[in-house]
Amino acid sequence: MAYHRENNRGLPDIFLRALSGGSLTPDTGDLGSEGFHLLTRRAPKLRLATGGIPVAMMSLGQLGMEQEQPARVGRRLAAIVAADVAGYSRLMGLDEVGTARTLRERRAVTDALVAKHGGRIVKTTGDGVLLEFPSVVDAVECAVAVQAVMAERNQGVPEDRRMLFRIGINLGDILIEGEDILGDGVNVAARLENIAEPGGICISDDAYRQVLGKVSAQFVDEGEQQLKNISRRVRVYRVLPQGAADEIRPQLAVPDRPSIAVLPFDNMSEVSEDIYFADGIAEDIITELSRYPDLFVVARNSSFTYRGKAVRIGDVARALGVRYVLEGSVRRSGNRVRINAQLIDATNGNHLWAQRFDRNLEDLFSVQDEVTQSIVAVLPERVQAAALETASRKTSSSLDAYDHLLRGKYFHHLHTPGANAEAELHFDRSIELDPRFASAYAWKACTLGQAWIYEFRDRTPERFQEITQLVERAASLDENDTECHRIMCRLALVQAKYEKSEYHLERALALNPNDPRLVVQRGINLTFLGDPEAAIPWIENAMRLDPFSAHRYYLDLARALFMARRPAEAITVLQRTTREHWEHYLWAAASYAAQDEQAAAVEAAQRAIALRPELSIGSYTDDGFKWKRSEDRDRLREALVRAGLPE
């Protein structure tokens, strides 16, 4: 930068501008494309070691003598911000040119935010950056603003391509060496960045005390943490932006039965796209473990939020409310696969079991079974045998068909229109390779159902019929496929075939009592069949099994609370979500009307209509799941009429 550019008299230009009374603002011509372009800020006041002699009275020779003195290392208190891109190496492996371009574009945005909040860039290191702020309040507000903008930029981007920043903030004493800053305060900020979630912010206790009550953000106490290479334990707080109260995760009690979370397995293959394969292995293990009724198995949606993160097992277990954690890695090369797995007791860090499997791909299914059985065998608690444990596991005879199944499931979980279409293509290919592969038919039906629910494609009777035929074909090939029974339960509830719906739900829960989709479906069925009070604990249990995706169940819970004549609680649940969805406003309108809060009911109804102009009471109550009791349907209809929704 121009702070240090020398002229033909051997002195930095900034010195001469100081002597002549000129501006200390750096010459912008020397600023490169990197950095945070602090063009709107003036340089800090220059302090020269002059021995008390005014600068203007000193000779150039005296100034030169001062320059020859050894530079004194200074200290000051500052807010230090360390940030980097989570999973940057993986992103570069997927698309080197595109990732580099995206990073430049994102930095152009963050540059302006840092300048606006009075910060300065200390250094950049590839995807990382070190910043200094004179105020920790400014530092936190800047970090919150950065993450809000980044979240907006990531909308519509596939999950595996999103650029997410991790930010750590500390308030501490720093050493100044030229433009650089050093010391323990900087190290703590860097370690806080390491433990921050992608898209998240972690701050130290020292920083927290200074910003409490001064910033429009909320904080979650994560307790004392032993940060890497930091001798003392540091109390850490996670920062939440304003309005994110629904994201605050209370401390979860560990269940009174053996509880386990399976982390996404690391992809160690040479091909970075093999992430789907590693995910599929871990997801299959979750499915197999979930069949054991005596186990509490955290859902994939929650445990897989840790993909690509450097985490401490104790932190994961505390966040998910479990005692045991399984982690591992997968490496595929040719027709060989190597799987490493280890089971850890998070209460003491002990490794209960660890194993490396180096096998042919043909042995993949037996390896998954062996991992599951080994885990159950080493748990200190007694575990009841899994339902239908002796039944043969229906897998494909074609590894290529299984590979396409895993690819399809990976895209299915991305929940975007494009990914949904891509998933269907892989399931079609899987069926083509193995026409008797039940799971491929079931997952294709599930993917078409996803497109139906989220309206990725037009809802037509023909599409509904296709879903029905696919799942019936799957059931004919494997009567013990949980996904088949789950989908058939939901289809029957849409068709008002209540006994059939209950039959398939009971079968599914017997096969997989830990799947939160099945647990919440029990709550949904109870609500529509006329027992909403009994439904509420089932829905709450699903939220506990899937704590990081609890927001997915808010609508189901609000619906049950309304039907249980607890509208005030339904409103409280709906207020937790920041998602703009017409159906949330519809149930808010009904709940406000049930409490005779007419103005609020009308406002909620109007917001529902604004989001879905074709909405009417008849279309809503006649489509979707059917109410068994006419009085339940009529009570909802009456509340919506009072709210002003068209009939």
C-alpha positions as CSV (number, residue, x, y, z in Angstrom):
1,M,0.0,0.0,0.0
2,A,1.0,3.6,-0.5
3,Y,1.6,4.1,3.2
4,H,5.2,2.9,2.6
5,R,6.0,4.0,-0.9
6,E,9.2,6.0,-0.9
7,N,10.0,9.1,-3.1
8,N,13.3,10.2,-4.6
9,R,14.4,11.6,-1.2
10,G,14.2,8.2,0.5
11,L,11.3,9.1,2.7
12,P,7.8,7.6,2.6
13,D,5.3,10.0,0.9
14,I,3.2,9.9,4.0
15,F,6.0,11.6,6.0
16,L,6.2,14.4,3.5
17,R,2.4,14.9,3.5
18,A,2.5,15.1,7.3
19,L,5.2,17.8,7.1
20,S,3.3,19.8,4.5
21,G,0.0,19.5,6.3
22,G,-1.4,17.3,3.5
23,S,-3.9,14.5,3.9
24,L,-2.8,11.2,5.3
25,T,-5.3,9.3,3.2
26,P,-3.3,6.6,1.2
27,D,-2.8,6.9,-2.5
28,T,-5.5,4.6,-3.9
29,G,-3.5,3.9,-7.0
30,D,-1.4,1.3,-5.1
31,L,-4.4,-0.7,-3.9
32,G,-4.7,-4.1,-5.6
33,S,-7.8,-6.1,-6.3
34,E,-7.4,-8.0,-3.0
35,G,-8.3,-6.7,0.3
36,F,-11.1,-4.7,1.8
37,H,-10.6,-1.4,-0.1
38,L,-10.9,0.9,2.9
39,L,-11.0,4.0,0.6
40,T,-13.5,5.9,2.6
41,R,-11.4,5.8,5.8
42,R,-8.5,8.0,6.7
43,A,-5.2,6.5,7.8
44,P,-4.5,6.5,11.6
45,K,-2.7,9.5,12.9
46,L,1.0,9.0,12.4
47,R,3.1,8.9,15.6
48,L,6.8,9.5,15.2
49,A,9.4,8.8,17.9
50,T,10.7,12.5,17.9
51,G,11.7,12.8,21.5
52,G,9.2,15.5,22.0
53,I,10.5,17.7,19.1
54,P,7.6,18.9,16.8
55,V,7.8,17.1,13.5
56,A,7.7,20.4,11.5
57,M,10.8,21.7,13.4
58,M,12.9,18.6,12.7
59,S,15.4,18.5,9.9
60,L,15.3,15.7,7.3
61,G,18.5,14.5,8.9
62,Q,16.9,14.2,12.2
63,L,14.0,12.4,10.7
64,G,16.4,10.0,9.0
65,M,18.1,9.4,12.3
66,E,14.8,8.6,13.9
67,Q,14.1,6.1,11.1
68,E,17.3,4.3,11.9
69,Q,16.2,3.6,15.5
70,P,14.9,0.1,16.2
71,A,11.1,0.1,15.8
72,R,9.4,-0.2,19.1
73,V,6.8,-3.1,19.3
74,G,3.5,-1.5,20.4
75,R,0.4,-2.8,22.0
76,R,-3.2,-1.9,22.0
77,L,-6.6,-3.3,22.9
78,A,-8.6,-4.2,19.8
79,A,-11.4,-6.4,18.4
80,I,-9.9,-9.0,16.2
81,V,-12.0,-10.8,13.5
82,A,-10.8,-14.0,11.8
83,A,-12.8,-15.4,8.9
84,D,-12.4,-18.0,6.3
85,V,-14.5,-20.0,3.8
86,A,-15.7,-23.4,5.1
87,G,-14.8,-26.3,2.9
88,Y,-12.8,-24.0,0.5
89,S,-10.5,-26.8,-0.7
90,R,-13.6,-29.0,-1.5
91,L,-15.2,-26.1,-3.4
92,M,-12.0,-25.5,-5.4
93,G,-11.9,-29.2,-6.2
94,L,-15.4,-29.0,-7.6
95,D,-14.9,-25.9,-9.7
96,E,-11.6,-24.0,-9.3
97,V,-12.3,-21.1,-11.7
98,G,-15.9,-20.6,-10.5
99,T,-14.9,-20.8,-6.8
100,A,-12.2,-18.2,-7.2
101,R,-14.6,-15.9,-9.1
102,T,-17.3,-16.3,-6.4
103,L,-14.8,-15.5,-3.7
104,R,-13.7,-12.3,-5.5
105,E,-17.3,-11.3,-5.9
106,R,-18.1,-12.0,-2.2
107,R,-15.1,-10.1,-1.0
108,A,-16.2,-7.1,-3.1
109,V,-19.3,-7.0,-1.0
110,T,-17.6,-7.6,2.3
111,D,-15.1,-4.9,1.6
112,A,-17.7,-2.2,1.7
113,L,-19.3,-3.6,4.9
114,V,-15.9,-3.7,6.7
115,A,-15.2,-0.1,5.6
116,K,-18.7,1.0,6.7
117,H,-18.1,-0.4,10.2
118,G,-14.6,1.1,10.6
119,G,-12.5,-2.0,10.3
120,R,-9.2,-2.5,8.5
121,I,-7.8,-5.5,6.8
122,V,-4.6,-6.8,8.4
123,K,-3.9,-9.6,6.0
124,T,-5.4,-12.1,3.6
125,T,-4.3,-15.8,3.3
126,G,-6.1,-17.5,0.4
127,D,-9.7,-17.8,1.5
128,G,-8.9,-16.4,5.0
129,V,-8.8,-12.8,6.3
130,L,-7.7,-11.1,9.5
131,L,-9.4,-7.9,10.4
132,E,-9.0,-5.3,13.2
133,F,-11.7,-3.0,14.6
134,P,-11.4,-0.3,17.2
135,S,-14.8,-1.3,18.6
136,V,-16.0,-4.8,19.3
137,V,-19.6,-3.6,18.8
138,D,-18.7,-2.5,15.3
139,A,-16.9,-5.9,14.7
140,V,-20.0,-7.9,15.7
141,E,-22.4,-5.8,13.7
142,C,-20.2,-6.1,10.7
143,A,-19.9,-9.9,11.1
144,V,-23.7,-10.1,11.4
145,A,-24.2,-8.0,8.3
146,V,-21.7,-10.0,6.3
147,Q,-23.4,-13.3,7.2
148,A,-26.8,-11.9,6.3
149,V,-25.6,-10.8,2.9
150,M,-23.9,-14.1,2.3
151,A,-27.0,-16.0,3.2
152,E,-29.0,-14.0,0.7
153,R,-26.3,-14.6,-2.0
154,N,-26.5,-18.4,-1.3
155,Q,-30.3,-18.6,-1.9
156,G,-31.0,-21.0,-4.8
157,V,-27.4,-22.3,-4.8
158,P,-27.1,-26.1,-4.4
159,E,-26.1,-27.0,-0.9
160,D,-22.7,-28.5,-1.9
161,R,-21.8,-25.3,-3.9
162,R,-22.6,-22.7,-1.3
163,M,-19.8,-20.4,-0.1
164,L,-20.2,-20.1,3.7
165,F,-18.0,-18.0,5.9
166,R,-16.9,-18.9,9.4
167,I,-16.2,-15.9,11.7
168,G,-14.5,-15.7,15.1
169,I,-14.3,-12.5,17.1
170,N,-12.2,-11.8,20.2
171,L,-11.4,-8.7,22.2
172,G,-7.8,-8.7,23.4
173,D,-4.5,-7.1,23.7
174,I,-2.4,-7.3,20.5
175,L,1.2,-6.7,19.5
176,I,1.7,-4.4,16.6
177,E,4.6,-5.0,14.2
178,G,4.2,-2.7,11.2
179,E,0.9,-3.4,9.6
180,D,0.7,-6.8,11.2
181,I,-0.9,-7.8,14.6
182,L,0.2,-10.7,16.7
183,G,-0.4,-12.3,20.1
184,D,-2.8,-14.4,22.1
185,G,-5.8,-12.2,21.2
186,V,-5.3,-13.0,17.6
187,N,-4.8,-16.7,18.2
188,V,-8.1,-16.9,20.2
189,A,-10.0,-15.2,17.3
190,A,-8.5,-17.7,14.8
191,R,-9.5,-20.7,17.0
192,L,-13.1,-19.3,17.4
193,E,-13.3,-19.2,13.7
194,N,-12.3,-22.9,13.5
195,I,-15.3,-23.9,15.7
196,A,-17.9,-21.6,14.2
197,E,-20.5,-23.3,12.0
198,P,-20.4,-22.5,8.3
199,G,-22.4,-19.3,8.0
200,G,-22.0,-18.7,11.7
201,I,-20.2,-16.4,14.2
202,C,-18.5,-17.3,17.5
203,I,-17.3,-14.7,20.0
204,S,-15.3,-14.9,23.2
205,D,-16.6,-14.2,26.7
206,D,-14.4,-11.0,26.7
207,A,-16.2,-9.8,23.5
208,Y,-19.6,-10.8,24.7
209,R,-19.4,-8.7,27.9
210,Q,-18.8,-5.6,25.8
211,V,-21.5,-6.1,23.3
212,L,-24.3,-7.4,25.5
213,G,-27.3,-5.1,25.1
214,K,-25.5,-3.0,22.5
215,V,-26.1,-5.0,19.2
216,S,-29.3,-6.2,17.5
217,A,-28.3,-9.9,17.8
218,Q,-29.0,-12.8,20.2
219,F,-26.4,-15.0,21.8
220,V,-26.3,-18.7,22.7
221,D,-24.0,-19.7,25.5
222,E,-21.9,-22.7,24.2
223,G,-20.1,-23.1,27.5
224,E,-16.4,-23.2,28.1
225,Q,-14.3,-24.7,25.3
226,Q,-10.8,-25.9,25.1
227,L,-9.5,-24.2,22.0
228,K,-6.6,-25.8,20.1
229,N,-3.2,-24.6,21.3
230,I,-4.9,-22.1,23.8
231,S,-3.8,-22.9,27.3
232,R,-6.9,-21.7,29.1
233,R,-10.5,-22.6,28.5
234,V,-12.5,-19.9,26.7
235,R,-16.2,-19.4,27.2
236,V,-17.8,-19.2,23.7
237,Y,-21.0,-17.5,22.5
238,R,-22.7,-18.2,19.2
239,V,-24.2,-15.1,17.6
240,L,-27.6,-15.2,16.1
241,P,-29.0,-12.3,13.9
242,Q,-32.1,-10.4,15.0
243,G,-35.3,-12.4,14.3
244,A,-33.6,-15.8,14.5
245,A,-35.0,-16.8,17.9
246,D,-36.3,-20.0,16.4
247,E,-32.8,-21.1,15.7
248,I,-31.8,-21.0,19.4
249,R,-31.3,-24.5,20.4
250,P,-31.8,-25.2,24.1
251,Q,-29.6,-27.7,25.9
252,L,-31.0,-31.1,25.0
253,A,-31.3,-33.7,27.7
254,V,-29.7,-37.0,26.8
255,P,-32.4,-39.7,26.5
256,D,-32.6,-42.5,29.0
257,R,-31.8,-45.1,26.3
258,P,-28.6,-45.5,24.3
259,S,-28.4,-42.4,22.0
260,I,-26.2,-42.0,19.0
261,A,-25.5,-39.6,16.1
262,V,-23.8,-40.7,12.9
263,L,-21.7,-37.9,11.4
264,P,-21.4,-37.7,7.6
265,F,-18.4,-39.8,6.6
266,D,-15.4,-37.9,5.1
267,N,-14.9,-38.5,1.4
268,M,-11.3,-39.5,1.0
269,S,-11.6,-40.6,-2.7
270,E,-9.6,-38.9,-5.3
271,V,-12.8,-37.8,-7.0
272,S,-14.4,-35.0,-5.0
273,E,-17.8,-35.7,-6.5
274,D,-17.8,-39.0,-4.6
275,I,-19.2,-37.1,-1.6
276,Y,-22.6,-38.7,-2.5
277,F,-21.1,-42.1,-2.0
278,A,-19.7,-41.3,1.4
279,D,-23.0,-39.7,2.4
280,G,-24.9,-42.7,1.2
281,I,-22.8,-45.1,3.3
282,A,-23.4,-43.1,6.4
283,E,-27.1,-42.6,5.7
284,D,-27.6,-46.4,5.2
285,I,-25.9,-47.0,8.6
286,I,-28.3,-44.5,10.2
287,T,-31.2,-46.4,8.6
288,E,-30.0,-49.7,9.9
289,L,-29.4,-48.4,13.4
290,S,-32.8,-46.8,13.5
291,R,-34.4,-50.2,13.2
292,Y,-33.4,-50.9,16.8
293,P,-36.3,-49.8,19.1
294,D,-34.0,-49.5,22.1
295,L,-31.8,-47.0,20.4
296,F,-32.3,-43.2,20.0
297,V,-30.8,-42.3,16.6
298,V,-30.5,-38.7,15.6
299,A,-31.9,-37.9,12.1
300,R,-29.7,-37.5,9.1
301,N,-30.9,-33.9,8.6
302,S,-29.4,-32.8,11.9
303,S,-26.2,-34.9,12.0
304,F,-25.3,-34.1,8.4
305,T,-25.1,-30.3,9.2
306,Y,-21.6,-31.1,10.4
307,R,-20.4,-32.1,7.0
308,G,-17.0,-30.6,6.2
309,K,-16.5,-29.1,9.7
310,A,-13.7,-29.7,12.1
311,V,-15.6,-30.5,15.2
312,R,-15.1,-31.7,18.8
313,I,-17.0,-34.9,19.5
314,G,-18.1,-33.5,22.9
315,D,-19.6,-30.4,21.2
316,V,-21.5,-32.5,18.7
317,A,-22.9,-34.8,21.4
318,R,-24.0,-31.8,23.5
319,A,-25.6,-30.0,20.6
320,L,-27.5,-33.1,19.5
321,G,-28.2,-34.5,23.0
322,V,-26.6,-37.9,22.6
323,R,-24.0,-40.0,24.4
324,Y,-22.4,-41.8,21.4
325,V,-21.1,-40.5,18.1
326,L,-20.0,-42.5,15.1
327,E,-17.6,-40.9,12.7
328,G,-15.7,-42.3,9.7
329,S,-14.3,-42.0,6.2
330,V,-14.8,-43.6,2.9
331,R,-12.3,-44.1,0.1
332,R,-13.3,-45.7,-3.2
333,S,-10.7,-46.7,-5.8
334,G,-11.6,-48.9,-8.8
335,N,-13.5,-51.9,-7.4
336,R,-12.1,-51.5,-3.9
337,V,-13.6,-49.5,-1.0
338,R,-12.0,-48.7,2.3
339,I,-14.2,-47.7,5.2
340,N,-12.9,-46.4,8.5
341,A,-15.3,-46.1,11.4
342,Q,-15.0,-45.4,15.1
343,L,-17.6,-45.2,17.9
344,I,-16.9,-42.7,20.6
345,D,-18.4,-42.2,24.1
346,A,-18.7,-38.5,24.3
347,T,-19.0,-38.4,28.1
348,N,-15.3,-39.4,28.4
349,G,-13.9,-39.4,24.9
350,N,-13.2,-43.2,25.0
351,H,-13.2,-45.1,21.7
352,L,-15.6,-48.0,22.2
353,W,-14.9,-49.5,18.8
354,A,-12.8,-48.8,15.7
355,Q,-12.4,-50.8,12.6
356,R,-11.0,-50.5,9.1
357,F,-12.7,-52.4,6.3
358,D,-10.7,-52.9,3.1
359,R,-13.0,-54.8,0.7
360,N,-14.3,-55.3,-2.8
361,L,-17.3,-53.1,-3.6
362,E,-19.3,-56.3,-3.9
363,D,-18.9,-56.7,-0.1
364,L,-20.2,-53.2,0.6
365,F,-23.6,-54.2,2.0
366,S,-22.1,-56.8,4.4
367,V,-19.7,-54.1,5.6
368,Q,-22.6,-51.8,6.4
369,D,-24.3,-54.6,8.3
370,E,-21.1,-55.4,10.2
371,V,-20.7,-51.8,11.2
372,T,-24.2,-51.7,12.6
373,Q,-23.9,-55.0,14.4
374,S,-20.6,-54.1,15.9
375,I,-21.9,-50.8,17.3
376,V,-24.9,-52.5,18.9
377,A,-22.6,-55.2,20.4
378,V,-20.2,-52.8,22.1
379,L,-22.7,-50.5,23.7
380,P,-22.7,-50.9,27.4
381,E,-26.5,-50.9,27.5
382,R,-28.5,-53.9,26.4
383,V,-30.1,-53.3,23.1
384,Q,-33.2,-55.2,21.9
385,A,-32.9,-56.9,18.6
386,A,-34.1,-54.9,15.6
387,A,-37.5,-55.6,14.1
388,L,-37.3,-58.2,11.4
389,E,-33.6,-58.6,12.0
390,T,-33.6,-62.0,10.6
391,A,-35.3,-60.9,7.4
392,S,-33.0,-60.7,4.4
393,R,-31.9,-57.2,3.5
394,K,-33.2,-56.3,0.0
395,T,-30.4,-54.8,-1.9
396,S,-29.6,-54.6,-5.6
397,S,-27.5,-57.2,-7.3
398,S,-26.1,-54.4,-9.4
399,L,-23.5,-52.1,-7.8
400,D,-24.2,-49.6,-10.6
401,A,-27.9,-49.5,-9.7
402,Y,-27.0,-48.9,-6.1
403,D,-24.5,-46.2,-7.1
404,H,-27.3,-44.4,-9.0
405,L,-29.6,-44.8,-6.0
406,L,-27.1,-43.0,-3.8
407,R,-26.6,-40.3,-6.4
408,G,-30.3,-39.8,-6.6
409,K,-30.7,-39.6,-2.8
410,Y,-27.9,-37.0,-2.6
411,F,-29.7,-34.7,-5.1
412,H,-33.1,-35.4,-3.5
413,H,-31.8,-34.0,-0.2
414,L,-30.8,-30.7,-1.8
415,H,-34.5,-29.7,-2.1
416,T,-34.3,-27.6,-5.3
417,P,-36.2,-27.9,-8.5
418,G,-33.1,-28.7,-10.6
419,A,-31.8,-31.2,-8.0
420,N,-35.2,-32.9,-7.9
421,A,-35.2,-33.5,-11.6
422,E,-31.6,-34.8,-11.4
423,A,-32.6,-37.2,-8.7
424,E,-35.4,-38.6,-10.8
425,L,-33.0,-39.3,-13.6
426,H,-30.7,-41.3,-11.3
427,F,-33.6,-43.3,-9.9
428,D,-34.8,-44.1,-13.5
429,R,-31.3,-45.3,-14.3
430,S,-31.2,-47.4,-11.2
431,I,-34.5,-49.0,-12.1
432,E,-33.2,-49.6,-15.7
433,L,-30.1,-51.4,-14.4
434,D,-32.1,-53.4,-11.8
435,P,-35.9,-53.6,-12.5
436,R,-36.3,-55.5,-9.2
437,F,-34.6,-52.9,-7.0
438,A,-37.5,-51.8,-4.6
439,S,-35.6,-48.9,-3.1
440,A,-35.2,-47.2,-6.4
441,Y,-39.0,-47.3,-7.1
442,A,-39.7,-46.0,-3.6
443,W,-37.2,-43.2,-3.8
444,K,-38.5,-42.1,-7.2
445,A,-42.0,-42.0,-5.7
446,C,-40.6,-39.9,-2.8
447,T,-38.9,-37.5,-5.2
448,L,-42.1,-37.1,-7.3
449,G,-43.9,-36.5,-4.0
450,Q,-41.3,-33.8,-3.1
451,A,-42.0,-32.1,-6.4
452,W,-45.8,-32.3,-5.7
453,I,-45.5,-30.8,-2.2
454,Y,-43.1,-28.0,-3.2
455,E,-44.8,-27.5,-6.5
456,F,-41.6,-28.0,-8.5
457,R,-43.9,-29.3,-11.2
458,D,-47.6,-29.1,-12.1
459,R,-49.9,-31.1,-9.8
460,T,-51.9,-33.4,-12.1
461,P,-54.0,-36.5,-11.5
462,E,-51.6,-38.4,-13.8
463,R,-48.6,-37.5,-11.6
464,F,-50.5,-38.6,-8.4
465,Q,-51.3,-41.9,-10.1
466,E,-47.6,-42.3,-11.1
467,I,-46.6,-41.9,-7.5
468,T,-49.1,-44.5,-6.4
469,Q,-48.0,-47.0,-9.0
470,L,-44.3,-46.6,-8.2
471,V,-44.8,-47.2,-4.5
472,E,-47.1,-50.2,-5.1
473,R,-44.4,-51.7,-7.4
474,A,-41.8,-51.1,-4.7
475,A,-44.0,-52.8,-2.0
476,S,-44.5,-55.8,-4.3
477,L,-40.8,-56.3,-4.5
478,D,-40.0,-55.7,-0.8
479,E,-42.7,-55.7,1.8
480,N,-40.3,-54.6,4.4
481,D,-39.2,-51.3,2.7
482,T,-39.9,-48.6,5.2
483,E,-40.1,-45.8,2.6
484,C,-42.8,-47.7,0.8
485,H,-45.0,-47.9,3.9
486,R,-44.4,-44.3,4.8
487,I,-45.5,-43.1,1.3
488,M,-48.5,-45.4,1.2
489,C,-49.6,-44.2,4.6
490,R,-49.6,-40.6,3.3
491,L,-51.3,-41.4,0.0
492,A,-54.1,-43.3,1.9
493,L,-54.6,-40.3,4.2
494,V,-55.1,-38.0,1.1
495,Q,-57.7,-40.5,-0.2
496,A,-59.5,-40.7,3.2
497,K,-58.6,-44.4,3.5
498,Y,-57.9,-44.1,7.2
499,E,-57.5,-47.8,8.1
500,K,-55.1,-48.3,5.2
501,S,-53.1,-45.3,6.3
502,E,-52.9,-46.6,9.8
503,Y,-51.8,-50.1,8.7
504,H,-48.9,-48.8,6.6
505,L,-47.9,-46.4,9.4
506,E,-47.8,-49.1,12.0
507,R,-45.7,-51.3,9.6
508,A,-43.3,-48.4,9.0
509,L,-42.8,-47.6,12.7
510,A,-42.2,-51.2,13.5
511,L,-39.5,-51.3,10.9
512,N,-37.9,-47.9,11.8
513,P,-39.1,-46.4,15.1
514,N,-36.4,-43.7,15.0
515,D,-37.2,-42.1,11.7
516,P,-38.6,-38.6,12.6
517,R,-40.6,-38.6,9.4
518,L,-42.6,-41.6,10.7
519,V,-42.8,-40.2,14.2
520,V,-44.2,-36.9,13.0
521,Q,-46.6,-38.8,10.7
522,R,-48.0,-40.6,13.7
523,G,-48.8,-37.1,15.1
524,I,-50.3,-36.0,11.7
525,N,-52.5,-39.1,11.5
526,L,-53.7,-38.6,15.1
527,T,-54.6,-35.0,14.3
528,F,-56.6,-35.8,11.2
529,L,-58.2,-38.8,12.8
530,G,-59.5,-36.7,15.7
531,D,-57.0,-37.0,18.6
532,P,-54.9,-33.9,18.5
533,E,-53.9,-34.0,22.1
534,A,-52.3,-37.4,21.6
535,A,-50.6,-36.1,18.5
536,I,-48.7,-33.3,20.2
537,P,-46.1,-35.4,22.1
538,W,-45.4,-37.4,18.9
539,I,-44.6,-34.3,16.9
540,E,-42.5,-32.9,19.7
541,N,-40.6,-36.3,19.8
542,A,-39.9,-35.9,16.1
543,M,-38.5,-32.5,16.7
544,R,-36.2,-34.0,19.4
545,L,-35.0,-36.7,16.9
546,D,-34.2,-34.0,14.4
547,P,-33.2,-31.0,16.6
548,F,-31.5,-29.0,13.9
549,S,-34.6,-29.2,11.6
550,A,-37.2,-28.7,14.2
551,H,-38.7,-25.8,12.1
552,R,-39.8,-28.4,9.6
553,Y,-42.4,-29.6,12.1
554,Y,-43.8,-26.2,13.3
555,L,-46.8,-26.4,10.9
556,D,-47.7,-29.9,12.1
557,L,-47.5,-28.8,15.7
558,A,-49.5,-25.7,15.2
559,R,-52.2,-27.6,13.4
560,A,-52.5,-30.1,16.3
561,L,-52.5,-27.3,18.9
562,F,-55.3,-25.5,17.0
563,M,-57.4,-28.6,16.9
564,A,-56.7,-29.3,20.5
565,R,-58.3,-25.9,21.2
566,R,-54.9,-24.3,22.2
567,P,-54.7,-21.5,19.6
568,A,-52.5,-19.2,21.7
569,E,-49.8,-21.9,21.7
570,A,-50.3,-22.5,18.0
571,I,-49.6,-18.8,17.4
572,T,-46.4,-19.0,19.6
573,V,-45.1,-21.9,17.5
574,L,-45.8,-20.2,14.2
575,Q,-44.0,-17.0,15.4
576,R,-40.8,-18.9,15.8
577,T,-40.3,-19.4,12.1
578,T,-38.9,-16.8,9.8
579,R,-40.0,-18.7,6.7
580,E,-42.6,-16.9,4.5
581,H,-45.1,-19.6,3.6
582,W,-48.8,-19.1,2.9
583,E,-49.8,-22.2,4.9
584,H,-48.2,-20.8,8.1
585,Y,-50.2,-17.6,7.7
586,L,-53.4,-19.6,7.0
587,W,-53.1,-21.4,10.4
588,A,-52.1,-18.2,12.1
589,A,-55.3,-16.6,10.7
590,A,-57.4,-19.5,12.0
591,S,-55.7,-19.3,15.4
592,Y,-56.1,-15.6,15.8
593,A,-59.8,-15.9,14.8
594,A,-60.3,-18.6,17.4
595,Q,-59.0,-16.1,20.0
596,D,-61.3,-13.3,18.6
597,E,-58.3,-11.3,17.5
598,Q,-60.0,-10.1,14.4
599,A,-57.5,-7.6,13.1
600,A,-54.6,-10.0,13.5
601,A,-56.6,-12.8,11.8
602,V,-57.5,-10.7,8.8
603,E,-53.9,-9.5,8.4
604,A,-52.6,-13.1,8.5
605,A,-55.2,-14.2,6.0
606,Q,-54.3,-11.3,3.6
607,R,-50.6,-12.3,3.8
608,A,-51.6,-15.9,3.0
609,I,-53.5,-14.7,-0.1
610,A,-50.7,-12.4,-1.2
611,L,-48.4,-15.4,-1.2
612,R,-51.0,-17.7,-2.9
613,P,-53.5,-15.6,-4.8
614,E,-55.6,-18.7,-5.8
615,L,-56.1,-19.7,-2.2
616,S,-59.6,-20.5,-1.0
617,I,-61.1,-22.3,2.0
618,G,-62.6,-25.0,-0.2
619,S,-59.5,-25.7,-2.1
620,Y,-57.5,-26.0,1.1
621,T,-59.8,-28.3,3.0
622,D,-60.6,-30.5,0.0
623,D,-57.0,-31.0,-1.1
624,G,-54.3,-32.8,0.9
625,F,-54.9,-34.9,3.9
626,K,-58.6,-35.5,4.8
627,W,-60.2,-34.8,8.1
628,K,-62.0,-37.9,9.4
629,R,-64.4,-35.9,11.7
630,S,-66.6,-33.3,9.9
631,E,-66.6,-31.2,13.1
632,D,-62.9,-30.7,12.8
633,R,-63.1,-29.6,9.2
634,D,-66.0,-27.3,10.0
635,R,-64.2,-25.7,12.9
636,L,-61.3,-24.8,10.7
637,R,-63.6,-23.6,7.9
638,E,-65.5,-21.3,10.4
639,A,-62.2,-19.8,11.7
640,L,-61.0,-19.1,8.2
641,V,-64.3,-17.5,7.2
642,R,-64.0,-15.1,10.2
643,A,-60.5,-14.3,9.1
644,G,-61.9,-13.2,5.8
645,L,-60.5,-16.0,3.6
646,P,-62.6,-16.5,0.5
647,E,-64.7,-19.7,0.4
